[in-house]
């Protein structure tokens, strides 16, 4: 047995290769972005191959990271509601044409009041993401799907906050995508400045995390050395200096981009530090007594009730104002504020309905054997059926019925191609050009038909 060949241990060789391919992919991506070689040539294929190799290595490293964090995967499953909303918001803001126009409107925004409303709307959306994720994690802990937190569980405390700060990150990315098509950036060497907004959000999150670990949180944390404090202070100075440089030093940057970056970053700071102060207490752990756990549960339930009712009340107030006068609400707050607020109001409504179903079930309104999940399923089916019936009885999507046969296409529009997709709609410049030509033609015809004097 001692003479049998040993199986070589390739684990220590495989992962360094993956790290090398990841670095190679990053370098290839930079070369492809700056140099932009022709992909048809042999030299042009090399950056593409390196980029795909880096993507393969990134997937392998992420798989290894997730395989070593089973509780983190369970936490993601418990936070499925805000996670689904975040993915839907990414599609609506980045792939939909109306979502992309929100960034364009923010680029042209110079009103401090509108930016302050954006500041509040992002905090509201982020708070709903965080609160809903925390409710999912709490329910998973009570079911036994996730072990009772001990205080050093990295997968439990910060993932809800990261889902919350996705609101600020998406607003920053939306702003950067709109800025990338502006002449100030597209036709100059300042295109890296475009991504200063999402970079500011990432650095802000990292700095608040360091502040939470070093000072605010009462959970077990690494030793608070002087070097760590110096590094955090240096990072804060770099962040503030970078944002100030982008906002005020680069003269060709539009003011809407500069102030939008500042207000979005400030909103992220207030949200993250507020949550760190609110949730700085260390959990009881599995060794707590029954009396301590009962007292902690009462405090936790009271806090959850306040958050659920408060966020829902804000949603009802804005929804009521929109119901009364939607045009005035849109003009006062702006389309971007209304859109970001609506994304948070969806979760506020879901949480309030779930709390109401749980409370009525516990009070026995639906019988002694009713369970909240069954009652919730019936409630969802009832709402869907009511929406279908309402849409069938009141077809609001029809602007003017054509039952009388009076909808005839004019001859002048017969040759105009009809846009089947939103992206096929004419731009503002094209529409203005057509209007100008039609106005000029009508003016000539009016002059030709005028009687001689």
C-alpha positions in Angstrom: 0.0 0.0 0.0 2.9 2.3 0.7 4.2 1.9 -2.8 1.0 2.9 -4.5 1.1 6.2 -6.3 -0.4 9.1 -4.4 -3.1 11.2 -6.0 -1.7 14.7 -6.5 -3.4 17.5 -4.6 -4.4 19.9 -7.3 -6.6 22.1 -5.1 -3.8 24.5 -4.3 -3.0 24.8 -8.0 -6.5 25.2 -9.4 -7.5 28.3 -7.4 -4.4 30.3 -8.1 -5.0 29.7 -11.7 -8.5 31.0 -11.3 -7.2 34.2 -9.7 -4.7 34.6 -12.5 -7.5 34.2 -15.1 -9.6 36.8 -13.2 -6.8 39.3 -13.3 -6.2 38.5 -16.9 -9.8 39.1 -17.7 -9.8 42.5 -15.9 -6.7 43.5 -17.9 -8.2 42.3 -21.1 -11.4 44.2 -20.4 -9.4 47.4 -19.8 -7.5 46.9 -23.1 -10.7 46.2 -25.0 -12.4 49.4 -23.6 -9.4 51.7 -24.2 -7.9 50.3 -27.3 -11.0 48.8 -29.0 -9.2 46.5 -31.4 -10.9 44.9 -34.4 -12.4 41.5 -33.4 -11.9 40.1 -36.9 -8.1 40.1 -36.6 -6.1 37.6 -34.6 -4.8 40.3 -32.2 -8.4 41.6 -31.7 -9.5 38.1 -30.6 -7.0 38.0 -27.7 -8.8 40.6 -25.4 -12.1 38.7 -26.0 -10.6 35.4 -25.0 -9.0 37.0 -21.9 -12.3 38.6 -21.0 -14.2 35.2 -21.3 -11.5 33.5 -19.3 -11.8 36.1 -16.5 -15.6 35.6 -16.5 -15.1 31.9 -16.1 -12.7 32.4 -13.3 -15.1 34.8 -11.6 -18.0 32.3 -11.8 -15.7 29.6 -10.3 -14.5 31.9 -7.4 -18.1 32.9 -6.7 -19.2 29.3 -6.6 -16.4 28.5 -4.1 -17.4 31.5 -2.0 -21.1 30.5 -1.9 -20.3 26.8 -1.3 -18.5 27.9 1.9 -21.5 30.0 3.0 -24.6 27.8 3.2 -26.2 30.1 5.8 -25.7 33.0 3.4 -27.7 31.1 0.7 -30.4 30.4 3.2 -30.5 34.1 4.1 -30.9 35.0 0.4 -33.9 32.6 0.2 -35.5 34.2 3.3 -35.1 37.7 1.7 -36.7 36.7 -1.6 -39.3 39.5 -1.6 -37.0 42.5 -1.6 -34.6 40.6 -3.8 -37.3 40.1 -6.5 -38.2 43.7 -6.3 -34.6 44.8 -6.7 -34.3 42.6 -9.8 -37.5 44.0 -11.2 -36.4 47.6 -10.5 -33.1 46.9 -12.3 -35.1 45.9 -15.4 -37.5 48.8 -15.2 -34.7 51.4 -14.6 -32.1 50.1 -17.0 -33.9 48.2 -19.8 -37.1 50.2 -20.1 -37.0 53.4 -22.0 -39.1 55.3 -19.5 -36.9 54.1 -16.7 -33.8 55.4 -18.5 -35.5 58.8 -18.9 -35.5 59.2 -15.1 -31.8 59.6 -15.2 -32.1 62.2 -18.0 -34.5 64.2 -15.9 -32.2 64.0 -13.0 -29.4 65.4 -15.1 -31.4 68.5 -15.9 -32.6 68.9 -12.2 -31.3 72.0 -10.5 -34.0 72.4 -7.8 -32.7 71.8 -4.3 -36.3 71.0 -3.2 -36.6 68.2 -5.8 -33.2 66.8 -4.9 -34.3 66.8 -1.2 -37.4 64.9 -2.1 -35.2 62.4 -4.0 -33.0 62.2 -0.9 -36.2 61.2 1.1 -37.6 58.9 -1.5 -34.4 56.8 -1.7 -34.3 56.5 2.1 -38.0 55.3 2.0 -37.3 52.7 -0.7 -34.2 51.5 1.1 -36.0 51.3 4.4 -38.7 49.1 2.9 -36.1 46.8 1.3 -34.2 46.5 4.7 -37.4 46.1 6.7 -38.9 43.4 4.4 -35.6 41.5 4.3 -35.4 41.6 8.1 -38.9 40.2 8.4 -38.0 37.3 6.2 -34.8 36.5 8.2 -36.7 36.7 11.5 -39.4 34.3 10.2 -36.7 31.9 9.0 -35.0 32.0 12.4 -38.3 31.3 14.2 -39.0 28.3 11.8 -35.5 26.9 12.5 -34.3 27.2 8.9 -31.5 29.6 10.1 -29.7 29.1 13.4 -30.2 31.5 16.2 -27.7 34.4 15.7 -24.8 34.7 18.0 -23.6 38.1 17.1 -20.8 37.3 14.7 -23.0 36.1 11.8 -21.8 38.1 8.8 -24.6 36.7 6.6 -27.4 37.9 8.9 -26.9 41.6 9.7 -25.5 43.3 6.6 -27.3 41.6 3.6 -30.6 43.5 4.4 -28.7 46.8 4.5 -27.0 46.0 1.2 -30.4 45.3 -0.3 -31.6 48.6 1.1 -28.6 50.6 -0.3 -29.4 49.1 -3.7 -32.0 51.9 -4.0 -29.2 54.4 -3.9 -26.9 52.3 -6.2 -29.6 52.0 -8.8 -30.3 55.8 -8.8 -26.6 56.4 -9.2 -26.3 54.0 -12.1 -29.3 55.5 -13.7 -27.7 58.9 -13.4 -24.4 57.6 -14.8 -26.1 55.9 -17.8 -27.9 59.2 -18.6 -24.6 61.2 -18.3 -22.8 58.8 -20.6 -24.8 60.0 -23.5 -24.3 63.7 -22.8 -21.9 65.5 -25.2 -19.8 66.7 -22.2 -18.8 63.1 -21.5 -19.2 61.2 -24.8 -17.1 63.5 -26.9 -14.3 64.0 -24.3 -11.7 62.2 -22.3 -13.8 62.6 -19.1 -15.9 59.4 -19.6 -14.4 57.8 -16.4 -16.1 60.7 -14.4 -19.5 59.2 -15.5 -19.1 56.3 -13.0 -18.2 58.6 -10.1 -21.9 58.3 -8.8 -22.0 54.5 -8.3 -18.4 54.5 -7.1 -19.4 57.0 -4.4 -22.2 54.7 -3.3 -19.8 51.7 -3.1 -17.2 53.6 -1.1 -19.9 55.1 1.2 -21.2 51.6 1.9 -17.7 50.3 2.7 -16.9 53.3 5.0 -20.1 52.9 7.0 -19.5 49.2 7.3 -16.1 50.0 8.7 -17.6 52.6 11.1 -20.2 50.0 12.2 -17.6 47.4 12.9 -15.2 49.8 14.6 -17.5 51.9 16.7 -21.3 51.7 16.4 -22.0 48.0 16.6 -22.0 46.1 20.0 -21.6 42.8 18.2 -18.3 40.9 18.4 -15.9 42.6 16.0 -12.2 42.7 15.2 -9.8 44.5 17.5 -10.3 48.2 17.1 -6.7 49.2 16.4 -5.4 52.6 15.7 -4.4 51.5 12.2 -8.0 50.6 11.4 -9.2 54.0 12.6 -6.6 55.7 10.4 -7.6 53.7 7.4 -11.3 54.5 7.9 -10.5 58.2 8.3 -8.3 58.2 5.2 -11.1 56.4 3.2 -13.6 59.1 4.3 -11.3 61.9 3.2 -10.7 60.2 -0.2 -14.5 59.7 -0.6 -15.4 63.3 0.3 -12.5 64.7 -1.8 -13.4 62.6 -4.8 -17.1 63.7 -4.7 -16.1 67.3 -4.2 -13.7 67.0 -7.2 -16.3 65.6 -9.5 -18.9 68.1 -8.3 -17.0 71.3 -8.3 -13.5 71.0 -9.9 -14.4 69.6 -13.3 -16.1 72.5 -15.0 -17.6 70.6 -18.0 -19.6 68.3 -15.7 -23.3 69.2 -15.8 -24.6 70.6 -12.5 -27.4 68.1 -12.4 -24.9 65.2 -12.4 -22.8 66.8 -9.7 -25.6 67.7 -7.3 -27.4 64.4 -8.0 -24.3 62.5 -7.0 -24.0 64.5 -3.8 -27.6 64.1 -2.7 -27.7 60.4 -3.6 -24.5 59.8 -1.6 -25.8 61.8 1.4 -29.0 59.8 1.3 -27.0 56.5 1.4 -24.9 57.8 4.4 -28.0 58.8 6.4 -29.7 55.5 5.7 -26.8 53.2 6.6 -25.7 55.1 9.7 -29.3 55.3 10.9 -29.7 51.5 10.5 -26.4 50.9 12.2 -27.5 53.1 15.2 -30.9 51.4 15.4 -29.5 47.8 15.2 -26.3 48.2 17.1 -27.4 46.0 19.9 -25.9 42.5 20.1 -28.4 39.6 19.8 -29.1 37.5 22.9 -27.7 34.2 21.4 -28.9 30.7 22.0 -27.9 30.7 25.7 -30.4 33.4 26.7 -33.0 32.7 29.4 -36.7 32.5 28.7 -37.4 35.8 30.4 -34.7 37.6 28.5 -35.9 36.2 25.2 -39.5 37.2 26.0 -38.5 40.7 26.8 -36.4 40.9 23.6 -39.3 39.5 21.5 -41.7 42.2 22.9 -39.2 44.9 22.0 -38.7 43.4 18.6 -42.4 43.1 17.9 -43.0 46.7 19.0 -40.2 47.9 16.6 -41.6 45.9 13.7 -45.1 47.2 14.3 -43.9 50.8 14.3 -41.9 50.3 11.1 -44.7 48.4 9.3 -47.4 50.9 10.3 -45.2 54.0 9.7 -44.0 53.0 6.2 -47.6 52.0 5.2 -49.0 55.3 6.5 -46.5 57.2 4.4 -47.5 55.1 1.3 -51.2 55.7 2.0 -50.7 59.5 2.4 -48.8 59.9 -0.9 -51.3 57.5 -2.7 -54.2 59.6 -1.4 -52.6 62.8 -2.7 -52.0 61.1 -6.0 -55.6 59.9 -6.2 -56.9 63.4 -5.6 -54.6 65.3 -7.9 -52.0 63.2 -9.7 -50.8 66.0 -12.0 -50.0 68.3 -9.1 -48.1 65.5 -7.3 -46.1 64.8 -10.3 -45.2 68.4 -10.9 -44.4 69.0 -7.2 -42.2 65.9 -6.6 -41.0 65.1 -10.1 -41.3 61.8 -12.0 -38.1 60.3 -10.6 -39.2 60.8 -7.0 -42.6 59.3 -7.6 -41.0 56.3 -9.3 -38.5 55.6 -6.5 -41.2 56.1 -3.9 -43.6 53.7 -5.7 -41.0 50.9 -5.6 -40.8 51.2 -1.8 -44.5 51.6 -1.4 -45.0 48.2 -3.0 -43.2 46.4 -0.2 -44.9 48.6 2.4 -48.3 47.5 1.1 -47.2 43.8 1.1 -45.9 44.0 4.7 -49.0 45.8 5.9 -51.3 43.3 4.3 -49.3 40.4 5.7 -49.4 41.9 9.2 -53.2 42.4 8.9 -53.7 38.8 7.8 -51.6 37.5 10.7 -53.4 39.7 13.2 -56.9 38.8 12.1 -56.0 35.1 11.9 -54.7 35.2 15.5 -57.9 36.9 16.6 -60.0 34.1 15.1 -61.8 36.2 12.5 -61.6 33.3 9.9 -62.3 30.4 12.3 -60.2 28.6 14.9 -58.3 26.4 12.4 -57.4 29.1 9.9 -53.7 29.6 9.1 -52.1 32.8 7.9 -50.7 31.3 4.7 -54.1 29.9 3.6 -55.9 33.1 4.4 -53.1 35.0 2.5 -53.5 32.8 -0.5 -57.3 33.4 -0.6 -56.7 37.2 -0.2 -54.3 37.2 -3.2 -56.7 35.2 -5.3 -59.5 37.6 -4.4 -57.4 40.7 -5.3 -56.4 39.2 -8.6 -60.0 38.3 -9.5 -61.1 41.8 -8.5 -58.4 43.3 -10.7 -59.4 41.2 -13.7 -63.1 41.9 -13.2 -62.4 45.7 -12.9 -60.3 45.7 -16.1 -63.0 43.9 -18.0 -65.8 46.2 -16.8 -63.8 49.4 -17.2 -61.3 49.3 -20.1 -59.4 52.4 -19.2 -56.7 51.6 -21.8 -59.1 52.6 -24.7 -58.7 56.3 -25.3 -61.6 56.6 -27.7 -63.8 53.6 -28.7 -64.1 53.0 -32.5 -67.4 51.2 -32.4 -69.0 53.7 -34.7 -66.4 53.2 -37.5 -65.2 56.8 -37.4 -61.6 55.9 -36.7 -60.1 56.5 -40.2 -56.4 57.1 -40.7 -55.9 60.4 -42.6 -54.2 60.2 -46.0 -51.2 62.2 -44.8 -50.4 59.6 -42.2 -50.8 56.5 -44.4 -47.1 56.5 -45.4 -45.8 57.1 -41.9 -44.3 54.0 -40.3 -46.0 53.0 -37.1 -43.7 52.4 -34.1 -44.3 48.9 -32.7 -41.7 49.1 -29.9 -41.0 52.0 -27.5 -37.4 52.3 -28.7 -38.7 52.9 -32.3 -40.5 56.1 -31.3 -39.0 59.2 -32.9 -36.6 61.3 -30.8 -37.4 64.8 -29.8 -35.1 66.2 -32.4 -36.8 64.1 -35.2 -40.3 65.1 -34.0 -39.3 68.8 -33.9 -37.8 68.6 -37.4 -41.1 67.0 -38.8 -43.2 69.7 -37.0 -41.0 72.5 -38.4 -41.3 71.1 -42.0 -45.1 70.8 -41.6 -45.4 74.3 -40.2 -43.2 75.8 -43.0 -45.3 74.0 -45.6 -48.6 75.2 -44.0 -47.2 78.7 -44.0 -46.3 78.6 -47.7 -49.8 77.2 -48.5 -51.4 79.9 -46.5 -49.5 82.6 -48.3 -50.3 81.1 -51.7 -54.0 80.9 -51.0 -54.2 84.5 -49.6 -56.1 86.9 -51.8 -54.2 89.6 -53.6 -54.5 93.1 -52.1 
